């Protein structure tokens, strides 16, 4: 393993053939050829290859966007008094540029314009207005307050992500984005924007066999999406990061077909010594004043948990959002992938086994449910674009909460068809696991500070309107809404035990022999004093054998998958605590949009763990 790791880390040049500490140049075996062909056929069955007609439509859409951009730059330049100005140009990056896009997937696009075009006033101003009035364009969502400011919209049925960079240039026909001189005298956000295309082009230059790379990457992207770990915003890996990891394996096995690349992918990264960075080439400094990723000179970057470094100057970490929780799940999925691909290469499993959907809504006993809505579709889209990337802030706050071990977000979003307030709603979920310290007698989890800070961060958005609402609460697995199970509720039905009524009390033999009396003792009466609410616990917790609710909960936990935890420790059932009057009065001043939840269950002197959360906003 140590020899393998040394070879992987030995990057000595930027050349794809010599740079990368090649492990094996062995040609593919007949068995690998067959398994790779099986993979290709399996991906076809999953519908990952678009038709020629769909490809032509994408080209048509890009042409239309280019025309709109040219018109926008011309009109804006004339208004600002410019008579001689260069034209704008549209570049692509991401999965479309790499050649691994799926039918229905979006197109990542970069608009390059002259320096007198302002991003905030013009790109998010006049261009947005032009897009909104075009009959072929819908769902225009400007998202200016992100690391890479972006406009999202749908053009002729195809989703577009459009970013902007102001460059100093005179002729767009001669514009080479890989030329580092184009980065001179431009702002930081333009550097970040243009680097999307620069990184994509560098990846293609650094892989030895583009076809093997593309087939392997299609598989990795499908696997990551199915397993719920494809999202840069929420702390997993996005398309660029998955492409970089796949490209690294292609460098190590330049003659390997996709099946070998994939098996080695899971083998290497299931054992990778994070936070050791993954890199395709050596980092270089072009001397233009932009910082490059280097934890030795930038102490803040030492906190990066899973650095995957981009190959174009200035090199950055593409996985800066990864948290302790998401890293744990990623490691777990790498191990699972290794086990399955090893069996696939031995013809013991089909490729479909790798792509089995995530069991997110079965894996955890408790969840955070984030519900956002607005009165109209346009406001809802803007509100959604604001709230989704802020979830990473909530995840970090939850990780810092006492007794919370992991907070796992789920990338999929859901619409509640029977929403109480608006059909324009979106629902997100975060799975929780706990790590109760034996030295903490209360065994309580107070979610209120984390949710409160997250809510404040969201509602302080300057463009928020009165119609934009958010509601955050915790929810048990058994109370998950049915709309998260579009294919039917997969939760196993728990077996309810028949509750023995005190009016039909049947004495034990020992009690019958006790002076012939059949009257239950006082302790027996206490044992039968059980709250009928499944979410509450009776006042006596010393004798749990007769507590039907506890037994039912234990039956459910035994039948369902164990809590997602590295050690699979058996977790005690948390119990809600009602806030006291002072806490309620203090927090209600923030609760401007949603009334207090009445579903709190009271439990006095309980020895069980407790979850406490006041609904915010």
C-alpha positions as CSV (number, residue, x, y, z in Angstrom):
1,X,0.0,0.0,0.0
2,X,2.8,2.4,0.9
3,X,4.6,1.7,-2.5
4,X,1.3,2.3,-4.3
5,X,0.8,5.6,-2.5
6,X,4.3,6.8,-3.3
7,X,3.8,6.1,-7.0
8,X,0.5,7.9,-7.0
9,X,2.0,11.0,-5.4
10,X,5.0,11.1,-7.8
11,X,3.9,13.9,-10.2
12,X,7.0,15.2,-12.0
13,X,5.7,17.2,-15.0
14,X,2.6,18.4,-16.7
15,X,2.9,15.9,-19.5
16,X,0.1,13.3,-19.4
17,X,2.5,10.5,-20.4
18,X,5.4,11.1,-18.0
19,X,3.9,13.2,-15.1
20,X,1.9,10.8,-13.1
21,X,3.8,8.0,-11.5
22,X,2.3,5.4,-13.9
23,X,1.5,2.2,-12.0
24,X,0.8,-0.1,-14.9
25,X,0.8,0.1,-18.7
26,X,-0.5,-3.5,-19.1
27,X,-2.8,-3.9,-22.0
28,X,-6.4,-4.9,-21.2
29,X,-7.3,-8.6,-20.9
30,X,-10.1,-10.3,-22.7
31,X,-12.0,-10.4,-19.4
32,X,-11.7,-6.7,-18.9
33,X,-12.9,-6.1,-22.5
34,X,-16.0,-8.1,-21.7
35,X,-16.7,-6.4,-18.4
36,X,-16.2,-3.0,-20.0
37,X,-18.6,-3.8,-22.8
38,X,-21.1,-4.9,-20.2
39,X,-20.6,-1.5,-18.5
40,X,-21.3,0.4,-21.8
41,X,-24.4,-1.6,-22.4
42,X,-25.6,-1.0,-18.8
43,X,-25.1,2.7,-19.2
44,X,-27.1,2.7,-22.4
45,X,-29.9,1.0,-20.5
46,X,-29.8,3.8,-18.0
47,X,-30.2,6.3,-20.8
48,X,-26.9,8.1,-20.4
49,X,-26.3,8.8,-24.1
50,X,-28.3,11.4,-25.9
51,X,-29.5,11.1,-29.5
52,X,-28.2,13.0,-32.5
53,X,-31.3,15.1,-32.5
54,X,-30.8,16.1,-28.9
55,X,-27.2,17.0,-29.6
56,X,-28.3,19.3,-32.5
57,X,-30.8,21.0,-30.2
58,X,-28.0,21.8,-27.7
59,X,-25.9,23.4,-30.4
60,X,-29.0,25.4,-31.4
61,X,-29.5,26.6,-27.8
62,X,-25.9,27.6,-27.5
63,X,-26.2,29.6,-30.7
64,X,-29.3,31.4,-29.4
65,X,-27.5,32.3,-26.1
66,X,-24.5,33.6,-28.1
67,X,-26.8,35.8,-30.2
68,X,-28.5,37.2,-27.0
69,X,-25.1,37.9,-25.4
70,X,-23.8,39.7,-28.5
71,X,-26.9,41.9,-28.6
72,X,-26.7,42.6,-24.9
73,X,-23.0,43.7,-25.0
74,X,-23.7,45.9,-28.0
75,X,-26.6,47.7,-26.4
76,X,-24.8,48.1,-23.1
77,X,-21.6,49.4,-24.7
78,X,-23.5,52.0,-26.7
79,X,-25.4,53.2,-23.6
80,X,-22.1,53.7,-21.9
81,X,-20.7,55.7,-24.8
82,X,-18.4,53.0,-26.4
83,X,-18.4,53.0,-30.2
84,X,-15.5,50.6,-30.7
85,X,-15.7,47.5,-28.5
86,X,-15.0,43.7,-28.9
87,X,-17.8,41.2,-29.1
88,X,-18.7,38.8,-26.4
89,X,-18.2,35.0,-26.6
90,X,-19.8,31.9,-25.1
91,X,-17.6,29.1,-23.9
92,X,-18.7,25.8,-22.3
93,X,-17.2,23.8,-19.5
94,X,-18.2,21.0,-17.2
95,X,-19.9,17.8,-18.3
96,X,-20.9,19.1,-21.8
97,X,-17.3,20.2,-22.5
98,X,-15.9,16.9,-21.2
99,X,-18.3,15.0,-23.4
100,X,-20.1,13.1,-20.6
101,X,-23.4,15.0,-20.4
102,X,-26.6,13.1,-20.2
103,X,-30.0,13.6,-21.9
104,X,-31.7,16.4,-20.1
105,X,-28.6,17.6,-18.2
106,X,-27.8,21.3,-18.1
107,X,-25.0,23.1,-20.0
108,X,-22.4,25.0,-18.0
109,X,-21.6,28.2,-20.0
110,X,-19.2,31.1,-19.6
111,X,-19.8,34.5,-21.1
112,X,-16.7,36.5,-21.7
113,X,-17.2,40.2,-22.2
114,X,-15.1,43.5,-22.2
115,X,-14.0,45.2,-19.0
116,X,-16.6,48.0,-19.2
117,X,-19.4,45.5,-18.7
118,X,-20.2,45.3,-15.0
119,X,-21.2,42.0,-13.4
120,X,-23.6,43.4,-10.9
121,X,-25.3,46.2,-12.8
122,X,-25.2,44.7,-16.3
123,X,-24.9,41.0,-16.1
124,X,-27.4,40.6,-13.2
125,X,-29.3,43.7,-14.4
126,X,-29.9,44.3,-18.1
127,X,-29.0,40.7,-19.3
128,X,-31.4,39.2,-16.8
129,X,-34.2,41.4,-18.1
130,X,-33.4,40.4,-21.7
131,X,-33.5,36.7,-20.7
132,X,-36.8,37.1,-18.9
133,X,-38.6,38.7,-21.9
134,X,-37.5,36.1,-24.4
135,X,-40.3,33.7,-25.2
136,X,-37.9,30.7,-25.5
137,X,-36.4,31.3,-22.0
138,X,-38.1,30.5,-18.7
139,X,-37.2,30.1,-15.0
140,X,-34.6,32.9,-14.9
141,X,-32.9,32.7,-11.4
142,X,-30.0,35.2,-10.7
143,X,-27.8,33.9,-7.9
144,X,-25.3,36.8,-7.3
145,X,-24.3,35.9,-3.7
146,X,-22.3,32.8,-4.2
147,X,-18.7,31.9,-4.6
148,X,-19.2,31.9,-8.4
149,X,-22.1,34.3,-9.3
150,X,-24.4,32.7,-11.7
151,X,-27.7,33.0,-13.7
152,X,-29.7,29.9,-14.0
153,X,-32.4,29.6,-16.7
154,X,-34.1,27.2,-19.1
155,X,-33.7,27.8,-22.8
156,X,-35.9,25.8,-25.2
157,X,-36.3,23.1,-22.6
158,X,-32.5,22.8,-21.7
159,X,-31.2,24.1,-18.3
160,X,-28.4,26.6,-18.6
161,X,-25.9,27.8,-15.9
162,X,-24.3,31.0,-17.1
163,X,-21.4,32.8,-15.4
164,X,-19.5,35.9,-16.5
165,X,-15.9,37.1,-16.8
166,X,-14.6,40.5,-17.8
167,X,-11.4,40.2,-19.8
168,X,-9.0,42.6,-21.6
169,X,-9.0,41.4,-25.2
170,X,-9.4,42.8,-28.7
171,X,-10.4,39.8,-30.8
172,X,-12.5,37.0,-29.5
173,X,-11.5,34.7,-32.4
174,X,-8.0,34.6,-31.1
175,X,-9.0,34.2,-27.4
176,X,-7.2,31.2,-25.9
177,X,-8.5,30.6,-22.4
178,X,-5.5,28.4,-21.5
179,X,-3.2,31.4,-22.0
180,X,-2.4,32.6,-18.6
181,X,-1.9,36.1,-19.9
182,X,-5.7,36.5,-20.2
183,X,-5.8,36.6,-16.4
184,X,-3.8,39.9,-16.2
185,X,-5.6,42.9,-14.8
186,X,-9.0,41.2,-14.1
187,X,-11.0,40.9,-10.9
188,X,-10.9,37.8,-8.7
189,X,-14.5,36.7,-9.6
190,X,-13.6,36.8,-13.3
191,X,-10.6,34.6,-12.6
192,X,-12.9,32.1,-10.7
193,X,-15.4,32.2,-13.6
194,X,-12.9,31.7,-16.4
195,X,-11.2,28.9,-14.5
196,X,-14.2,26.6,-15.1
197,X,-13.4,26.4,-18.8
198,X,-9.6,26.4,-18.2
199,X,-9.8,23.5,-15.7
200,X,-12.0,21.4,-18.1
201,X,-9.6,21.9,-21.0
202,X,-6.6,21.0,-18.8
203,X,-8.3,17.8,-17.7
204,X,-8.8,16.7,-21.3
205,X,-5.2,17.5,-22.0
206,X,-3.9,15.5,-19.1
207,X,-5.8,12.2,-19.6
208,X,-4.0,9.7,-21.9
209,X,-7.1,8.1,-23.3
210,X,-10.2,10.4,-23.6
211,X,-12.7,7.6,-24.5
212,X,-11.8,5.4,-21.5
213,X,-11.9,8.5,-19.3
214,X,-15.3,9.5,-20.6
215,X,-16.8,6.0,-20.1
216,X,-15.4,5.7,-16.6
217,X,-16.6,9.2,-15.7
218,X,-20.1,8.5,-16.9
219,X,-20.2,5.5,-14.6
220,X,-18.8,7.5,-11.6
221,X,-21.3,10.3,-12.1
222,X,-24.3,7.9,-12.3
223,X,-23.1,6.1,-9.2
224,X,-22.6,9.3,-7.2
225,X,-26.0,10.6,-8.1
226,X,-27.7,7.3,-7.3
227,X,-25.9,7.1,-3.9
228,X,-26.8,10.7,-3.0
229,X,-23.2,12.1,-2.9
230,X,-23.2,14.3,-6.0
231,X,-23.4,18.0,-4.9
232,X,-20.6,20.5,-4.4
233,X,-23.0,22.9,-2.8
234,X,-23.9,20.6,0.1
235,X,-20.4,19.3,0.8
236,X,-20.1,16.3,-1.4
237,X,-18.3,16.3,-4.8
238,X,-19.5,18.1,-7.9
239,X,-18.8,17.2,-11.5
240,X,-15.3,18.8,-11.6
241,X,-14.1,16.9,-8.5
242,X,-15.4,13.6,-9.8
243,X,-13.7,14.2,-13.1
244,X,-10.4,15.0,-11.4
245,X,-10.5,11.8,-9.4
246,X,-11.4,9.7,-12.5
247,X,-8.7,11.5,-14.5
248,X,-6.1,10.6,-11.8
249,X,-6.9,6.9,-12.2
250,X,-6.6,7.2,-16.0
251,X,-3.2,8.7,-15.6
252,X,-2.1,5.8,-13.3
253,X,-3.4,3.1,-15.7
254,X,-3.0,4.8,-19.2
255,X,-3.9,1.6,-21.1
256,X,-6.6,0.4,-18.7
257,X,-10.2,0.1,-19.9
258,X,-13.0,1.7,-18.0
259,X,-13.6,-1.5,-15.9
260,X,-10.0,-1.5,-14.6
261,X,-10.0,2.2,-14.0
262,X,-13.2,2.0,-12.0
263,X,-12.1,-0.9,-9.8
264,X,-8.8,0.9,-9.1
265,X,-10.7,4.1,-8.5
266,X,-12.5,2.6,-5.5
267,X,-9.5,0.7,-4.3
268,X,-7.3,3.7,-4.2
269,X,-9.7,6.2,-2.7
270,X,-11.2,3.8,-0.2
271,X,-7.7,3.8,1.4
272,X,-6.6,7.4,0.6
273,X,-4.9,9.2,3.4
274,X,-7.1,12.4,3.4
275,X,-6.3,15.3,3.6
276,X,-3.4,14.4,1.3
277,X,-4.3,16.3,-1.9
278,X,-5.2,14.6,-5.2
279,X,-3.5,16.4,-8.1
280,X,-3.1,15.8,-11.8
281,X,0.0,17.9,-12.2
282,X,2.4,20.1,-10.2
283,X,1.1,23.4,-9.1
284,X,2.7,26.4,-10.8
285,X,2.7,30.1,-10.0
286,X,2.4,32.3,-13.0
287,X,3.4,35.3,-10.9
288,X,0.2,37.3,-11.6
289,X,-0.6,37.8,-7.9
290,X,-3.4,35.2,-7.5
291,X,-3.0,32.8,-4.5
292,X,-2.6,29.1,-5.3
293,X,-3.7,26.3,-3.0
294,X,-0.8,25.7,-0.6
295,X,-1.5,24.7,3.1
296,X,2.2,25.4,3.9
297,X,1.8,29.1,3.2
298,X,-1.9,29.5,3.8
299,X,-2.9,28.2,7.3
300,X,-6.6,28.4,6.6
301,X,-6.2,25.7,3.8
302,X,-4.9,23.3,6.4
303,X,-8.5,22.8,7.5
304,X,-9.5,21.4,4.1
305,X,-10.6,17.8,4.7
306,X,-10.6,16.4,1.2
307,X,-8.5,18.5,-1.1
308,X,-8.8,17.8,-4.8
309,X,-6.8,20.4,-6.6
310,X,-7.6,21.9,-10.0
311,X,-4.8,21.6,-12.7
312,X,-5.0,25.2,-14.1
313,X,-3.5,28.3,-12.6
314,X,-4.4,29.5,-10.1
315,X,-4.8,26.0,-8.5
316,X,-7.6,25.8,-6.0
317,X,-9.3,23.1,-3.9
318,X,-12.4,22.0,-5.7
319,X,-13.9,20.5,-2.6
320,X,-13.7,23.3,-0.1
321,X,-17.3,22.6,1.1
322,X,-16.6,19.0,2.3
323,X,-17.5,18.6,6.0
324,X,-16.7,15.9,8.5
325,X,-20.1,14.4,7.9
326,X,-20.0,14.3,4.1
327,X,-16.4,13.0,4.2
328,X,-17.5,10.1,6.4
329,X,-20.3,9.2,4.0
330,X,-18.0,9.5,1.0
331,X,-15.5,7.1,2.6
332,X,-18.3,4.7,3.3
333,X,-19.4,4.8,-0.3
334,X,-15.9,4.2,-1.6
335,X,-15.6,1.1,0.5
336,X,-19.0,-0.1,-0.8
337,X,-17.9,0.6,-4.4
338,X,-14.7,-1.4,-4.0
339,X,-16.6,-4.4,-2.7
340,X,-19.1,-4.3,-5.6
341,X,-16.7,-3.6,-8.4
342,X,-14.4,-6.3,-7.2
343,X,-17.3,-8.8,-7.5
344,X,-18.3,-7.3,-10.9
345,X,-14.8,-7.9,-12.3
346,X,-15.2,-11.6,-11.2
347,X,-18.6,-11.8,-12.9
348,X,-20.3,-12.3,-9.5
349,X,-22.5,-9.2,-9.8
350,X,-24.0,-7.1,-12.6
351,X,-23.1,-3.4,-13.0
352,X,-26.6,-2.5,-11.8
353,X,-25.6,-3.5,-8.3
354,X,-23.3,-0.5,-8.2
355,X,-26.1,1.9,-9.1
356,X,-28.6,0.8,-6.4
357,X,-30.3,4.0,-5.1
358,X,-29.4,5.5,-1.8
359,X,-31.4,4.4,1.3
360,X,-31.1,7.8,2.9
361,X,-34.7,7.8,4.2
362,X,-34.1,4.4,5.9
363,X,-30.6,5.0,7.2
364,X,-31.3,7.5,10.0
365,X,-33.8,7.7,12.8
366,X,-34.0,11.5,12.9
367,X,-33.9,14.2,10.3
368,X,-33.9,17.9,9.9
369,X,-36.7,19.0,7.5
370,X,-36.3,22.4,5.7
371,X,-39.4,23.6,4.0
372,X,-39.3,26.8,1.9
373,X,-42.1,28.4,-0.1
374,X,-43.3,31.6,-1.8
375,X,-46.5,32.9,-3.3
376,X,-45.5,32.8,-6.9
377,X,-43.1,30.7,-9.1
378,X,-40.6,33.5,-9.8
379,X,-40.2,34.4,-6.1
380,X,-39.9,30.7,-5.2
381,X,-37.1,30.1,-7.7
382,X,-35.2,33.1,-6.3
383,X,-35.8,32.0,-2.8
384,X,-34.7,28.4,-3.6
385,X,-31.5,29.7,-5.3
386,X,-30.7,31.6,-2.1
387,X,-31.6,28.9,0.5
388,X,-30.0,25.8,-1.0
389,X,-26.4,26.8,-0.9
390,X,-26.8,28.1,2.7
391,X,-27.5,24.5,3.9
392,X,-23.8,24.0,4.2
393,X,-23.8,26.6,7.0
394,X,-26.5,24.7,8.9
395,X,-24.5,21.5,8.5
396,X,-21.4,23.0,10.0
397,X,-23.5,24.4,12.9
398,X,-25.1,21.0,13.5
399,X,-21.7,19.3,13.5
400,X,-20.7,21.8,16.3
401,X,-23.8,20.9,18.3
402,X,-23.1,18.8,21.4
403,X,-23.9,15.1,21.0
404,X,-24.4,15.3,17.2
405,X,-22.0,13.1,15.4
406,X,-22.9,13.6,11.8
407,X,-25.3,15.7,9.8
408,X,-25.8,14.2,6.4
409,X,-27.6,16.3,3.7
410,X,-29.5,14.7,0.9
411,X,-29.0,16.4,-2.6
412,X,-32.5,15.7,-3.9
413,X,-35.2,18.2,-3.3
414,X,-38.9,17.5,-3.0
415,X,-42.2,19.3,-3.7
416,X,-45.1,18.8,-1.3
417,X,-48.2,18.4,-3.6
418,X,-50.5,19.1,-0.6
419,X,-48.6,22.0,0.9
420,X,-50.7,24.0,3.4
421,X,-49.6,27.4,2.2
422,X,-48.4,27.3,-1.4
423,X,-47.9,24.9,-4.4
424,X,-44.5,26.7,-5.0
425,X,-42.5,24.9,-2.3
426,X,-39.3,22.9,-1.9
427,X,-38.3,20.5,0.9
428,X,-34.8,19.4,1.9
429,X,-33.7,16.8,4.4
430,X,-30.6,16.3,6.6
431,X,-30.1,13.0,8.4
432,X,-28.8,13.1,12.0
433,X,-26.7,10.6,14.0
434,X,-25.8,11.1,17.6
435,X,-22.8,10.4,19.8
436,X,-24.0,10.6,23.4
437,X,-21.2,11.0,25.9
438,X,-21.5,8.7,28.9
439,X,-20.4,11.6,31.1
440,X,-23.4,13.7,30.1
441,X,-26.3,12.6,32.3
442,X,-28.9,14.6,30.4
443,X,-28.1,13.1,27.1
444,X,-29.8,16.1,25.4
445,X,-29.5,17.5,21.9
446,X,-30.4,21.2,21.5
447,X,-30.9,22.0,17.9
448,X,-32.2,25.5,18.5
449,X,-28.9,27.5,18.2
450,X,-27.9,25.9,14.9
451,X,-31.3,26.3,13.4
452,X,-31.6,29.8,14.8
453,X,-28.3,31.0,13.3
454,X,-29.1,29.3,9.9
455,X,-32.5,31.0,9.8
456,X,-31.1,34.4,10.6
457,X,-28.5,34.0,7.9
458,X,-31.2,33.2,5.3
459,X,-33.9,35.7,6.2
460,X,-31.3,38.6,6.4
461,X,-31.1,38.3,2.6
462,X,-31.6,41.8,1.2
463,X,-33.8,40.7,-1.7
464,X,-36.2,38.6,0.5
465,X,-39.8,39.5,0.2
466,X,-42.7,39.0,2.6
467,X,-44.0,36.1,0.5
468,X,-40.7,34.1,1.0
469,X,-41.1,31.7,4.0
470,X,-38.9,29.1,5.6
471,X,-39.7,26.5,8.3
472,X,-37.2,24.2,9.9
473,X,-38.1,21.3,12.2
474,X,-36.8,17.9,13.2
475,X,-38.7,14.8,12.3
476,X,-38.6,11.1,13.1
477,X,-38.2,8.5,10.4
478,X,-41.6,7.1,11.0
479,X,-43.1,10.5,10.4
480,X,-41.4,11.3,7.2
481,X,-43.9,12.7,4.6
482,X,-45.0,10.3,1.9
483,X,-43.8,12.6,-0.9
484,X,-40.2,11.6,-0.3
485,X,-41.1,8.1,-1.4
486,X,-42.2,8.6,-5.1
487,X,-41.9,4.8,-5.7
488,X,-43.9,3.9,-2.6
489,X,-43.0,3.9,1.0
490,X,-40.1,1.5,1.5
491,X,-40.1,1.7,5.3
492,X,-40.8,-1.6,6.8
493,X,-44.0,-1.7,8.7
494,X,-43.4,-2.1,12.4
495,X,-45.3,-4.8,14.2
496,X,-47.5,-3.4,16.9
497,X,-48.0,-5.3,20.1
498,X,-51.4,-5.5,21.5
499,X,-51.6,-3.3,24.5
500,X,-52.9,-5.0,27.7
501,X,-55.7,-3.0,29.2
502,X,-55.7,-2.4,33.0
503,X,-59.4,-3.3,33.1
504,X,-58.6,-6.8,31.9
505,X,-55.6,-7.3,34.2
506,X,-54.5,-10.9,34.3
507,X,-52.5,-11.7,37.5
508,X,-49.5,-13.8,37.4
509,X,-49.3,-17.2,39.1
510,X,-47.2,-15.7,41.9
511,X,-49.8,-13.1,42.6
512,X,-52.6,-15.7,42.7
513,X,-50.7,-17.6,45.3
514,X,-50.3,-14.5,47.4
515,X,-53.3,-14.9,49.8
516,X,-55.5,-15.6,46.9
517,X,-55.5,-11.9,46.0
518,X,-55.8,-10.9,42.3
519,X,-55.4,-7.1,42.9
520,X,-52.3,-5.7,41.1
521,X,-49.6,-4.2,43.2
522,X,-48.9,-0.5,43.2
523,X,-45.7,-1.0,41.2
524,X,-47.6,-3.0,38.6
525,X,-50.1,-0.1,38.3
526,X,-47.2,2.3,37.7
527,X,-45.8,0.0,35.0
528,X,-49.1,0.1,33.2
529,X,-49.4,3.9,33.4
530,X,-48.1,4.5,29.8
531,X,-48.8,7.6,27.7
532,X,-50.8,6.6,24.6
533,X,-48.8,9.1,22.5
534,X,-46.2,7.2,20.6
535,X,-43.8,10.1,20.8
536,X,-43.9,10.5,24.6
537,X,-42.7,8.5,27.5
538,X,-44.5,7.7,30.8
539,X,-43.2,9.2,34.0
540,X,-41.8,5.9,35.3
541,X,-38.7,4.8,33.2
542,X,-37.3,2.4,35.7
543,X,-39.4,-0.5,34.4
544,X,-39.4,-0.5,30.6
545,X,-40.5,-4.1,30.0
546,X,-44.2,-3.1,29.8
547,X,-43.7,0.1,27.9
548,X,-45.4,-0.8,24.6
549,X,-44.2,2.4,22.9
550,X,-40.6,1.6,23.7
551,X,-41.0,-2.0,22.5
552,X,-42.6,-0.8,19.3
553,X,-39.8,1.6,18.7
554,X,-37.3,-1.1,19.4
555,X,-39.1,-3.5,17.0
556,X,-38.9,-0.8,14.3
557,X,-35.2,-0.2,14.9
558,X,-34.5,-4.0,14.8
559,X,-36.4,-4.4,11.5
560,X,-35.0,-1.4,9.8
561,X,-31.4,-0.7,8.8
562,X,-29.1,0.2,11.7
563,X,-28.2,3.8,12.3
564,X,-25.5,5.0,9.9
565,X,-22.5,5.2,12.1
566,X,-19.0,4.0,11.6
567,X,-19.2,1.8,14.7
568,X,-22.8,0.9,14.3
569,X,-23.3,1.8,18.0
570,X,-26.9,1.2,19.2
571,X,-28.4,4.7,19.7
572,X,-30.8,5.6,22.4
573,X,-34.1,7.1,21.3
574,X,-34.1,10.9,21.7
575,X,-37.2,12.6,23.2
576,X,-38.5,16.0,22.6
577,X,-38.5,18.6,25.4
578,X,-40.8,21.5,25.6
579,X,-39.0,24.8,26.1
580,X,-39.7,26.7,29.3
581,X,-41.7,29.9,29.3
582,X,-38.7,32.2,29.3
583,X,-37.1,30.4,26.3
584,X,-40.4,30.5,24.5
585,X,-40.9,34.3,25.0
586,X,-37.3,35.0,24.0
587,X,-37.4,33.0,20.8
588,X,-40.9,33.9,19.6
589,X,-39.8,37.3,18.6
590,X,-37.9,35.7,15.7
591,X,-40.8,33.5,14.7
592,X,-42.3,36.0,12.2
593,X,-43.6,33.6,9.6
594,X,-44.5,30.3,11.3
595,X,-46.4,29.7,14.5
596,X,-45.0,27.6,17.2
597,X,-45.4,23.9,16.6
598,X,-47.9,22.2,18.9
599,X,-46.4,18.8,18.4
600,X,-44.0,19.0,21.4
601,X,-44.4,16.0,23.8
602,X,-43.9,16.6,27.5
603,X,-41.7,14.2,29.4
604,X,-40.7,14.7,33.1
605,X,-37.7,13.1,34.7
606,X,-37.0,11.1,31.6
607,X,-33.7,9.3,31.4
608,X,-33.8,9.0,27.7
609,X,-31.9,11.4,25.3
610,X,-33.8,14.5,24.4
611,X,-34.1,16.6,21.2
612,X,-35.0,20.2,21.7
613,X,-35.9,22.5,18.8
614,X,-37.9,25.7,18.6
615,X,-39.3,26.4,15.1
616,X,-37.7,29.4,13.6
617,X,-39.2,31.9,11.1
